[in-house]
Amino acid sequence: MTASITCILAVMMAAHPDALDVFVSNLSSSASVFEYRYEVNDGKTKLTGSGTVEMQDDCYRVEGNGLEIFCDGSSKWTVDRESKEVVIESSDPDNPDYAVNPLLILRQFDQAFSISDPEMDNTDEGKVYSYTLIPDVQSDLAGIKVSISEDGNCLFSAVLTMENRTVMEFTLPSFSFTEPVDSGRFYFDVSTLDDSYVVTDLR
């Protein structure tokens, strides 16, 4: 963790593991499944949407707003069944697409971000800890704030603020860790499509 930790927080952490550390450890050893709602506000317009995500390591599967996105860690397939189009792109784990799946940030949090001391709130769900992550190097991302349950087993929200002041707010109505799944779930086989689909391979 790149941010310094106060003596008081160190005493608290001796009593129970830090929620963010536990969450990231779970994220590294398990698959996760969650629903999300989002709002993107650039100061002029607002965009909203919702969907579901299944994630494991650098792989993920997203369904929402009429699109299905599959990523096996090396390639990404964006499938639009209404338009009957598929776009295939390379996926670089060292430069993940945070806009598609902001949770990918947390896989690198201790390598690329400075982290604030947590703020604690008592909610209907129990104690919730919020952390602010600031990139150590200049990028389009100015910062991200995540809110996690005290036991580190649930993510409630993630708010991304871009350098251009665009704000992307994700709320997660449900979140759970599961046993690892077969990696084939994150691969999309275009040979299963009929001839009416247009497939564009940009790799």
N, C-alpha and C positions, 0 to 999 in steps of 0.2 A: 504494500500500500504506500503510495507516494506522499500522501498528506501526513503531516505530523499528528500524533495522537496525544491528547492531554493526559495528565496523571489521573484525573478523575475518570476519564473514559477507560483508561487502562484498568483501573480497579473494577469498573463495571464489566469489562470484557473478561476479567478473571472469573467473575461469577457465572457468566454465560457467554457463548460464542457470539461474535458480532453478526447481526442479522444478514448483512450484505455478504460477508465471507461465507456463511452457511448457504445462502441462496446461490452464490456462484459455484460453490462446491457441488451442490445438488444439480445445478445446470450442467456441470462438466461430466457428471456420472450417470445422469438419467435422461430420459426423454421428457419433454414437457408439452402439454396441450392446454390451449387457452382460447377464450373468446376475447375479442377486442372491439372497442368503438373508438373512433378518432375524429378529431377536428383539426384542420390546418387553417391557420389564420395568418395572412401576410399583411394585415393592416388595411387591406382593401376588400378582399373577398374571403369567405369562409367555405371550406369544403368539409363534408362529413362522410363517414362511411363506417362499415363494420365488417367483421369476418371472423374466421377461426384460423389458428396456427398450430401446427405440430412441428416440433423442433428437436433436433438431436445433434450434438457436436456442431459442425459447420453446415449441417443439412437442415432444410426446412420445407414445409408445405403450407401454403397460404391459400385460403379460399375466401373471396369476398368481392363485392362490387362487380359481380359478373365475370371475374377473372379467377383462374387457378394458377398458382405459381409453384413450381417444383424446383428445388435446388439440391443437388447431391454433393455439393462442396466444390465441384469443378465446372459444372454447367448449370445454367438456369433456363427453365422453360416457362414462358408466359403463354397460357392457353386461354383464348377467348372463344368459347363454344358458340356464342350467339353470332359472332362475325366469322366463325370458322377459320381462325387464324392462330398460328403458333409462331412465336419468336424465340429462338434459341441463342443464348449469349454465354460467353465464358464467365465464370464466377471465380474471383480471386479472394481466397480466405484472408489475405493480408490487407485487402481493401474491400471490406464487406459493404453491402447495400443497406445502410441503416434505415433509409426511408421505407424499404420494404419490410424489414424486420429489425426494429430498434433493439431487441433483446441481444442481438449480436454484439452490441457495444459491451455488454457485461462479460463477454468472454475475454475481453482484452482490458478490463477496467484497471487491473493492477499493473499493466504494462504501458498504458498510454494516457492515463488520466490522474489528475490530482483529485482527492476525494475529501469532502467536508466532513466534519464530525456530524453524527446523525442528530436529527431533531426528532423528538418523540411526541406522538399525539395519542390520547386515549379516544378510541372510536367504538362504534357498535361491534366491530370485528375484533376488538382488543387493542393492544398497543401496536402502533404502526410507526416504523422508523423511516425517515426520509433522508436521502443522501443527494448531494449535488456533486456531479462529476464534471470537471473542466479539462479539456484536452491539453496535454503537455506541449503539443506543437500546434501551430496555426493551421486551421482547417475551416471548412464551411460550417462546421458545428461549433457553436459557442459554448454549449453546455447541455447537460441532461440532468433532470431530477427524477429519482425513482423512489417509490414508496413500497415498503416491504413489511410483511408481518414479523412479529417479534421472533418467531421460531425459524424464520428464513425459508418457509415452505410456500409462500404465496406472494406474488407481485400484484399490487393493486393498481398502480399507474406509472406512466413514464411520460415526461414532458421534455421534448427536445426544443431547444432554442437555437436558431441558426444565426450566423453572423449578419445576415440581412434582416434580422429581427422577425423572420417568419417563425411561428410557434406551432409545433405539432404535438397535440395532446392526445395520449392514448389512455383509455381506462379499460380495465380488464374485469368484466363481470364474473368470470370464473377462471381459475388457474389451478393446475395440478401437475405434479411430477409423476411419471410412470416408469415402469421398467423399460430398458432400451428395446427398440423395435428393429426389425430387419431394415437395412439401409435401402433396400429396393423400393420402399414406400416413397422415397424422395426422388426417384428417377421416373421420368415420363417417356414412355415408349411411343414415338410418333407413328410407328408401324401399325398401331392399333386404330389409327384414324382412317376414315374413308377418303376417297379421292377428291371430295369437295373442299377439303381443308387446304389452305395455303400455308406452307411451312417455310419460314425465313431463318436460315442458319447464319448467324453473324460471328461464329467462333473463328 
